[in-house]
Amino acid sequence: QVQVVESGGGLVQPGGSLRLSCVGSGFTFNTYNMSWYRQAPGKERGLVALITIGGEIVYGEAAKGRFTISRDNAEHTVYLQMNGLKPEDTAVYYCRAKTFYPATTYWGQGTQVTVSS
């Protein structure tokens, strides 16, 4: 059974930090590109950060300079370290696993991040 499970969300004050984790199971983790997306109320889901099978990284504009994505294939886990959080970072953060041969995508259920004083 495939599972993609996020954790680590919560309430944090502006300027604070959170580390999100995403554990994948039921599929060959190290053959999937892993990414974090987020969706705020009334907005479309957008890319936060992506890390490929080979370790290449792409950040969305909002994440550049503040967030860091990493992966631990031995632990089947991808992380998102978020520093300098702002109220506009408030959203549900989703983890996605994607491979191309064959084309397969798995999504987690999301974890809520709220940045507020």
Phi, psi and omega in degrees: 000126180282134174222140172230113190234118178268154174205168175104355178288173178161194180261131180218150179282155175306138184090350182278184183229152171216152172238118176268146176235149177221119180254128177253139177215158180084005175212167183279092190307316187284003175253009181245136166288137183243142181211161174246134173237164174218154179218118176266158180305130178077005182238161177282156175289134182225157182290133172261308182198150181226140172229127185274176177304321182273000178094003175291146186234138173231134177246143168290162185303320184292338185268340187301128177085350182237328184250151177226126176259144176209164179221150176234099184294328179296328180262000181056041188227141170240141184242155170225107176272122183242119178242160178058044186294145181238157178305328180287354173278353178299124184183171166271128182257128183244144175258138179232137173246131185217135171225167190246341186230088358281164180295117184216135179226134174235140178241147170275180184273348178096153175225135185278131172241124179236124180248111185201149175266000000 
